[in-house]
Amino acid sequence: MRTRLASTWTAFRVGAWLGWKTESNWTHPLIYVLWSMIRPLTSGLIFYFMLRVLRGGANPLLPYVFIGTVVYALVGALLNSMAWAVLEDRERMGMLKFIAIAPAAMYPYLWGRGFAKVLANFVAVPLTLLVGVLFLGLPIQLGTIDWALLLGALPLGVLVITFIGQILASMTLMMARHGGSIGESLAAALYLFTGALFPITVLPSWAEAIARAIPLTYWLECMRRALWTAARDPALNTGLSQLSNAALLLILVGSAVALGALSFAIQRWAEHRAKEKGLLDMQTSY
Amino acid sequence: MTTAEHSAARRPKGPSKTVIFVRSVIGRAYPRVIGLQREKSWMFFDILLPLLATMSYVLFYTATGAPNDFKGLVLLGGAMSAFWMNVLWSMAMQLYWDKEQGNLQLYMLAPTSRMAILTGMALGGLVATTVRAAVILLGGALLFGIEYSVTSWPWAIAVFLLSLVALYGLGMLLSSIFLVYGRGAWQVTVALQEPVFFGSGFYFPVRALGTVAASAASLVPLTLGLDAMRQLLFPEMMQNFYFLSVKAEAALLLALSVVFIAAARWSLNRMERKSRQDGRLTERGN
């Protein structure tokens, strides 16, 4: 058991170290952090201008969408990095097969790759929110932040996203490299169902049911409540206001456990299948 | 015998330059089209998920109570975003990716022009991208009941085609530049994705950014192409939001097409020479 834990830790550490190097050592760390801000910031600005075109002035939906879209950058980064790590190691570096035959498991290695990406976003996301506060009048104040909720929800959310990323990475083991990346496509599609941009009550009833089944919906609600005092304003009609903070955290804990077990099982199956079909050194350069 | 006659006499008989060019275009486009048929998962990741992503932008406008034309504006932006993604990931990045995989040296050895290979790449990529764009445009229109009131089909088709020619010209130019880059190319591509969605007004009329910013953003052909197509598809709404007249935008797109393709040709030769001199054509993992 002890040896297994040590081997898991080694695989995670190596994955994180390699992920950090491949992600960031092309430039200075400060430039890397600024570069990491580009995506969340421009996403937030898109919605700022969409609202500005419509109403011209301040809009009550701005804090809702800005916090949602900026925090959501973590989802995109994690999903993309884990799925992309498979493609990069398989097709660009040609080393996935070596990872597969190494004594350490692929599962914690991919975790490490994802973790490296999140690390940079832990700096970029707060900085982007700060830009929103300073230049767009976002109503976030240090004194009103619910730190307990924030510190409880953040790691739980990251855990949930990591498990989803792990499932996606497992599926990528059996797929070709398409134009962009499947992590990016999935993250973009989940925009629709997680209430990142608008309250889930805007969705048709069938889509709202899907939204309620996705743990990220509750995580984003937690993050909004932690950062923005008016997040529970009934006028927003989020459809989640009846849930207490504790209930939201409980849902996240349950989701993390369930997704963890699922991702582990899928990873084992997918890795076995990829070996069986000879896909670990597949090249899809069409 | 003159020098030209002498070299012509020494040249073995074979297909003309034009025939080689056309064959190369077909040869490079072929694997992209066939690859799509062999890997059906692209339909899910490249068509369905982007449709969902675009739907979330449409529903954001729904949440704000915007008129239907605004939703159409977003749909068009979502459809055209497919082309930008294709240009970035499957054109600009492709030679870099080919270099990493060892294909680039084969291209260099082949008795054909690199422009032919890039043109084939563009045409092959256009097949899947056009399907994706059409699904977003038509599927979204059906789902949200959006009507396009086209004022002039010939102009709409002309502007669309001009936008694509200029855009893929830009893709070829970027591709040649990325040929000499290391991993920085990758980061530049990521950095170009979202900011262009913002700067080119994919989800709101670009005039909202102000004349100076919109003019600067016009270097990306889709800025002008989107604005012109929106004027032709949603004339009533765009009366208040258009940036330049359709004719002016079409003329500028024509100019951009010529400039980008000429610049790509020049840059490709120059970068290829530089890569040969620096010994970077066969470089991997940097």
Interface residues (C-beta under 8 A of the other chain):
Chain A: T22 W26 T27 W35 I38 R39 T42 S43 L45 I46 F47 F49 M50 L51 R52 V53 L54 R55 N59 L61 V65 E91 R92 M93 M175 A176 H178 G179 G180 I182 S185 L186 A188 A189 Y191 L192 F193 A196 L197 F198 P199 V202 L203 Q283 T284 S285 Y286
Chain B: P31 R32 I34 G35 L36 R38 E39 S41 W42 F45 D46 L48 L49 P50 L52 A53 M55 S56 Y57 L59 F60 Y61 T62 A63 T64 A66 F70 M85 N86 L88 W89 S90 W97 D98 E100 Q101 N103 G124 G125 A128 T129 G182 R183 G184 W186 Q187 V190 A191 Q193 E194 P195 F197 F198 F202 Y203 F204 P205 A208 L209 F241 G285
